[in-house]
């Protein structure tokens, strides 16, 4: 029997925030639909913590904005699953501070016990008091129409500057193509703006002393960190490597960098071809950044010469870790103390493998280069290869701990991830290279990338393709148009009908297809040509479709219709609809059922050998 139990994460970790006046920090751990606030003592740094059950809204791993402590640490505010704002204080009832049903994030004003809340990602509200009944005042976005034309988030405030800074973009574009940072005073007057055509601005973050603002910008294509020393100062760039700091974001609250407690350094994750390392960057001295640790370290916070972060890597299951930041020490000399594990301790790290990076020149004529990362099977005999294609389509399979990939490695599969045009992590220009070409350019890149890996004997045959969302469309189209030794496609909540998607997807992405495909009316034929639902007769291999019935991005009815059309042409088609799941599967029962369906599909429908002759059930 194949056992995925030990690989499944037991918690999603978010909202790692300091409670510095109390010598503590906290993190939110969400398991299924239950969440707890875990409070650690910075002076002890052990796996002992206080746990309080809180009804905190679900957020992406490593993000912030769901929970925040007051300046003196006496209480915290958090966004609950109903979109209301609640007060947390040990030993007291969790009172509702703001009953609106549309609070999306909360942050504290630097140097003050005031708070700033974002409402429905379109309005900013200033909370004058932490006590119930004192209300709030909208300082940006009030009086807007019922269907607003913008999004805002990542709010931060400084009493020293007398401003609130936040990220803003219009819904006619996407934030990685063009967004800005707006400054408003307490009266809601716009008093400044960082804005440049076709440029990303994100993650505004005031220093602990409130005197400087750091942020990320794509002004040079690469995502770099900039500083402003005053509201009127010209921003200055402080990171100069040919790598991205931070990432483009499909949500809110990304926290890829933070300030040191003394406001002299910035700690930031640097993306290096999908791998990462955390760097310490001096804001006053012109010197090379210092490496602190390898791996992706999200939401770093600095307290008492210790860095706390959510760390993840290919051989490092996701965990909260404390790292000493002793000056002059090498990364290997810096003491690292794991404090909380998001995964079972039963994972055998000896069976986890580090990916190999392969740089592929897939087009000689225009020097197009894409990267592939291969994680080898941890078994004696390799069954074949799963090529995993990211969604987005501007995502990237970062070298974090991917429990699904680790599981497939453990049962005999190599796993390959590819970065076709449109992938993030290589600067905004590489993302824009997919404009007008989604479902075409990336299909070519994946086809040529796999061909190159086969020709150079880098991967084991046969091959199965696996992709979710946009990656599902690419996988299905590659299996349809390419002449490759593909045995089957596993498509999770796949985009199969571009025309339908343009009409039904959620507000955040409703104009995205205009950029990466074209105008749905003028370019109707392109939409039809690149939609797998119109190529069912030509598909050459078995297909497994996995879909959530609560998906707000890809409608479950569209996936069901696609399966129906495939069966009309006598194609080997399996369809699983998971109750209560959306665009991504989170429930442990669903993950086990998903894995069971995939394992059965690979061995029974695609013809991969089962050398261990295991029972095809999954624990």
N, C-alpha and C positions, 0 to 999 in steps of 0.2 A: 504494500500500500504506500502510495506517495503521501508524504506528510508536509503540508505547508504551514501547520499551526505555529511552529516556532518562528517563522519568518514574518507573520502578520504583525504589524505594529499594534501595540496595546494602547497607544495614545498619539494624538496630534498635539504638538507643542507650539504654543503661540504666546504672545504678550509677555515676553521676558523683559521685566522693567525693574529699575532700582527702587529700593526703599532706604536710601542712603542715610537718612537721619536716624534710622533704627539699626543701622549696620546689617541690613537684610536686602534680599531681592526676591522676586516672585516670578513664577511662570504658570501659565494655564495649561493643564493637560486635559484633553478632551478624548474620551473613549466612547465610541458609538455616540449616543446622544446625551451622555453624562459628562459634566466637566467639573474639575476641581482646581482651586487656587492653591498652589504649593508655595510655601514660604520657607526660604533657607536663610541661615545665619552665615554671613560672610566671614565671621571670625572663626567658624568651626570648619566649614567646607567638608561636610560629610554627606552621606546619603540619608541623613535624618532630616525630616522636614515636617512642618505643620500643614495639614490638608483641610481645606474648607470646600464643601460642595457649593458651587455657584452655577446658576443657569445662564452661562455666558454664550453668546451667539457664536456659531461656527465660523472660523476664519481659516485662511490658508496657512499651512505650516510656516513658522518663522516670521509671521507678520505681527504688527503691533496695531494698537488702536481700540482693542476690545476692553482693556483694563488699564487704569492709571492710578497711581498713588497721589495723594495731596503732597504739597511741598514738605510739610512736617511729618508726613507718613502716618498720621493718626487715622486716616480713613482712605478708602479707595472708591472710585466710581467705575462701573462696568456697564456694557451694553448687553441686555438680556436677549433671549431668543424671540421676544415679542417686539424688539426694537425700542424698548423703553430703557431709560437710564436709571440705574440703581446705585445706592450707597452701600458699601461694605465696611463694617467695623467689627472686629472680633468681639463676640459675646453679645452682639446686638442684632435686632431684626433688620433685614436688608430692605430699607425703605426705598420707594420710588421717588427719584428726584425730578425726573422729566418724563411724563407720560405722553409720548407722541406717536409711538409705534413706528418711527422712521429714523431713529438714531443709528448711524452707521459707524461712527468712530468717536473717540474721546481722547483729548490730550490736555496736559496741564500747562498753564502759562508759566514760563520760566520766571523765577523770582516772585511767584505769587501763588496763592491758593485758589485763584480763579481757574476755570476750565473752559475749553473751547470744544464744542461738539459739532460734528457734521451731520446734517439731517438729509436723508435720502440722496446723499452724494451731490447735492445741489445748493444747500444753504449752510451758512455758518451761524452758530448761536453762541453767544457769550453768557456763561453762567456766573451770575454775580455772587452767588452764595452756594455753599454745599448743603444748606438746610432745605428740607422740603417746603414747598409753598412759596419760595422766593422767585420762582419762574426763571425766565431767560429772555434774551433779546437777540433777535436775528440781526447780524451785522453785515451779512452779504447774502444776496439771492432772494431777499424778501420781495413780495409783489411780482414775482415772475409768473408766467403763464402756467397752466396746468401741465403742459408738455414742455418742460424746460429744454433749452438748446445747449446745455453745457453740463459738465461734471466737475466736481471739486473733491479734494481729499488731501491727505498728508498734511494736515494743519499743524502749525507750531507757532508759539507766541513768545515774545520777549518784552518784559516790562522796561528793560533798559532801552530798547529801541522804540517802545511804545507802539508796536505793530503786531498783527497776526499775519503770518505768511502761509500761503497754501497753494497747492497745485490746481490748475484750471485748464480745461480744454473743451472745445466745442464738439458736439456729437456728429458733425459732418466729417470728422477725421478720427484718428486713433491717437492715444497719448504719446506713443513712441514716434509718430510722424511729426506732431506739432503740439506742444503744450507749453504752459508758461507758469511762472510763480508771481502771484499778486500779493501786494502788501496793502492791508487796510488798517485804519486806526479803530479805536473802540466805538467811534460813531459810525463805522461802516464806510468811511470815505476811502476810496482808492488813492493811496499816496505814492505808489510806485509799482513797478512791474519789471520782471525779467522776461523779455519776449523777443523772439527772433524768428523769422519765417523758417519753416521746415526744420525746427530744432526742438528737441526734447529737453524739458526741465523737470526734475523730480526730486523727491526726498529732501525738501528743505528741513534743516535741522540746526537749531540754535545751540551754541556752546553752553555748558553748565553755568558759566558766569554771565550769560546773556549778551555778550559783547560782539560775537561773530556769528555769521550764518554760513553753513556749508550746504552744498547741494550738488546734484549730479546734472550734467548737461552733455548733449551730443554735438556741441558746436564744432568739434573737430571730427565728427562721425563716431569716433570711439567715445564710450561713456566715461567721462572723467569727472573728478571731484574739483569743485571750485569753492573759493572763500570770498566773503564780503566782510570787510572790517567795520563798515558802518552802512547805514541805509543809502548814503549817497556815493559810496565807494564803487570803483570799477571792479568787477569780479576778477579774481586771479586764479589761474589753474595751478593745482598742487600735485596732480598725478600726470606723469608724462610717458608711461610705458605704452606699448602697442597692444594693450589688452583692455577689456572693459572692466570698469568697477561698477558693481551693481548689475541690474538687468532691466529689460523692459518688463512691464507688469500687466498681467491680465486681470488684476484686482487692485486692491488698495492696501496700504500699510506695509509695503516692502521695507525691510530694514537691513540693508546690506552694509551699512557703516554706522559708526557712532563716535562720539567724542570721548576723550579721556576725562577723568574726574577733574583734573587740573586745567582743562581746556587748552592744553598744549599739543595734543596729538589726536589724530584720527585713526581709528581701526576700521579697516575695510576689506571685504572679500574681493579678490581679483580673479576674474575668469580667464583661464589659460587653455583655450581649445576644449572647453568643457570641464577641464580639471580646475581646481581652485586652490588658493592659499590666502591666509589672512595676513595683511600687511599693517605695520605701524608706520604712520606718516607724520612727520614733524611739520607743524604749520609755520614755524619760525626759522628753521634752518634749512639751507639748501643741501640736502643730503639724500642718498638713496633710501627708499623705504626699507624697513627691516621686516623680514619674515618672522611671523609668530608661530604659525602652524599651517599644515596642509589640510585640505578639505574645505568644504563650504561651511562657513561659520556665520550663521544668521543671527540677527538681533544682538550684536555684541554690546555689552555694557561694561564699564570700567569702574571698579570700586577698590580702593585701598591696595593699589599695585597688583590687582588681580583682574583678569578679563573673564567674564562669564558669557557664554554663547551657546547656541544650539548648533552642534557640530554634526556633520554627516559626510561620509565618504564611501567609496566602493567597499572598503574593508572595515568601515567604522559605522555600525548601526547607529541611527539617530539618537543623540543623547545631549543632555545639558552638561557642559564641561566647564571647569574652572582652570585657567591657565595663568601661571605667574608671569609677570612682564618685567622681570629683572633686567636691568640695562646691561648690555654687553654680552648677554648669553645667546648662544645659538638656539635655533628651534628645538633641537634634540635635547638641549640642556634645560629648557623651560619645563617646569613640572606641570603635568596635566592631570587633573583629578576629575573623573566622571562622577556626577552627582545624581543624575536621574536618567534611566534608560527608557526610550520609547518602544523598544522591542524586548522580546523575551531574552533572558540571559542564556537560554539554551542554544542560541545560534553558535555554531562552531566556526569561529573566525578563521581557523586553519583551512576551512573549505571555501572561504571567500577569496576572490581573485581580483587583482588590479587590472583595469582595462589597458589594452595596447592602443596607442595612437597611430593611425595610418593617414598620411596626407596624400590625397589622390588628385592628380591632375587629370580631370575628366574631359577637358576640351583644350586641345593644343592651340586652336586658332585664337581664342580669346583669353587664354591663360586661366580658365576657370579651375579653381582648386576647392575641393570640399574635404572635410575631415570625416574619418570613420574611427570609431572606438570599438574594439573587440574584447569582450570579456569571455575568457575561455571556460569551458566546462571543468568542473572540479572532480569529475569522475575519470576512471581509467580509460573508458571508451566513449568517444564523442558520437552522439546519434546524428547530429546535423546542426543547422544554424537557424536561429530565429532572428530575422532582421526587424528591429523595432523602430517605427517611425513616429516622431513626436507630433503632437497637435499644435494648435495655435492659429495658423501655421508658423507663427513666429516664436515657437517654443524652442527648447533644446533639452536633450537628455543629459542634464548635468551629471557629473560623476559624484552623485550622492549615493546613499544606500538605497537601492531600489529592490525592495523585498521580492517583487515578482521576478525580476531578472536573476536575483540570487537563487531563487527557487529553481528556475529553469536551468541555471548552471549546475545545480546540485543533482539534477536528474539526467544530465548528459548532454545538454544543449549549449553550444556557443551562442552568445547574444551579441549582435552587431547593432550599433546605433550610428546613423548617418546624419550629416548636417547639410542638407541641400540649401539652395538659395532661399532666403527668407528666414533662415535660422538666426536667432539672437545669439549674442556673445561675441560677434565679430564686427561690431560697429553698425551704425544705422544704415550705411550704404549697402551692406550685404542684405539687410532686411528689405530695403527698397528694391533690391535686384529682382524680387519676386513680383513687384507691381505689374498688374495686368497678366501675370503668368501663373497664378495658382491653378493647380490641376494640369499644368503643361510643363513649365520650366522645372518644377520640383520633381515631376514624374521622370523627366529626362535625366536629371541629376542622380536620382536614386537608381535608375536603370543603369546608367554609365558607372556609378559607384560600385554596384554589385558586380557588374561585368569586370571591372578593373580588379576587384578582390578575387574573383574566380580565376582570371587570367594569371594572377601572381600567386596563386595557391595560398591565399591568406585565409580562406574560410572553407569549412567542411560542407560538403553536399550530403543530402539535399537541403533545400531552403524552404522556410515558411515565412510569410510576411505578417507582421502584427502592427496595427496602427489604431489610434483612437482619435475621434473627431476629424480634424483636417488630415491627420495621418492615416485615418481609415480610408478617406477618398484617394490619397496617393497610393496606398497599398492596393486597393481594388483596381485602380487604373493601370498600375505597373503590371499586375497579374493579367490584365486584359490586353495591353498593347505590346508588352515586351516579350522577347523570346529568351526566357531564362528558366533554369531548372527549379521552378517554384512548385511546391506540392500543395499549398493551400494558403488561404488568407483568413486571419482572425481580425475582424473589424469591430472595435468597441465604439458604441454610439457614433457611427461614422456619418460624415457628410456624404450623402448619396444623390441629393437633388439640390443643385445650387439655386434654381429658381424658387423652389419652396423655401429654402433657407433664407433667401432675401426678403421673404414676406413674413416669416414667422419667428425669426430669431429675436433675442432680447435686445433692449435699448442700447446696451453698451456696444454691441457689434452691428447694429442695424445698417450702418453705412460702410462697414469694412469691405464687403464684397465689391463695392464700387471702385475701391482702390486696387484690390488684388485680382479682380476678374474684369470688371468693366461695368458700364451702365446696364441694369437688368433689361431695359427696354431696347436701347440702341444695339446692345451686344447680345441679344436674345440667343442667337445661334451659337455663340461661344458658351453661354450658360448650358445650353442643351448638349453640346459636344463634350464638355468636360464633366458631365454628371454621370456617375456609374449607373444610375437608374435607367439611363438610355442606352447602356451597353450590355445589358444582361445576356443577350444572345451570344455575344463575343467572349464572355468570361470563360477562362479555360480550366479553372481549378475549383475544388471544393471551398465553400465559404462558411465560416461560423460568425454569426452576428450576435452581439451582446448589447443590450439596450436597457436603459432605465425608463420606467413609465412616467417619471416626474421630470424628465429632461426639458429644460427651458431653452436650450440651444438647438438641439436636433430633436424634432418631434418624433415620438415613438411610432406614430401612424405612418410616417414616411419610411422608416426602417422596415415596418411590417409590409408596406406596399412593395418595397424593393425585394424582400424575400419572396413575396407572391409572384412577382414577375420572373425572378430567377427560376422558381419552380415551374412556371408555365413553359420554360425552355428546358425543362428536365435537368436543371443544374443541381448538383449535390449541395444542398443548403440546410443549415441548422440555424434556428432563431431562438434566442432566450430573452425574455422580457423580465426584468427584475423589479419587483414591487417596491415602491418607496425610494428608489434610487434616481439620481439626476444625471448630470453630465460628469460622470466619474463615480466610482463605486466605493462606499465607505463602510458599510455594515459588514461585520466579520462573517456572518452567514452568507452574504452575497459573494464576498471574496472567495470563500471556500467553494461555493457553487460555480462561480466563474472559473476557478482553477480546475475543478473537476471536468467541466465542459471542454476546456481548452486541452487538457491532457487526453481525454477521450478522443477529441477531434484529431489531434496530432497523430496518435497511434492507430486509431481505427479508420479514420476517413482519409488521412493524408498518407498513410503507409509508412510512417517512420518506424524503425525497428524499436523493439522494447527489450533491450539486451538483458535487463535484470528480471524480465518476465514478471514485473510487479502486477498485482491486482490494480486495475485502472480506477479504483476508488481513491478519493482524496480525503485525508483526515482534516 
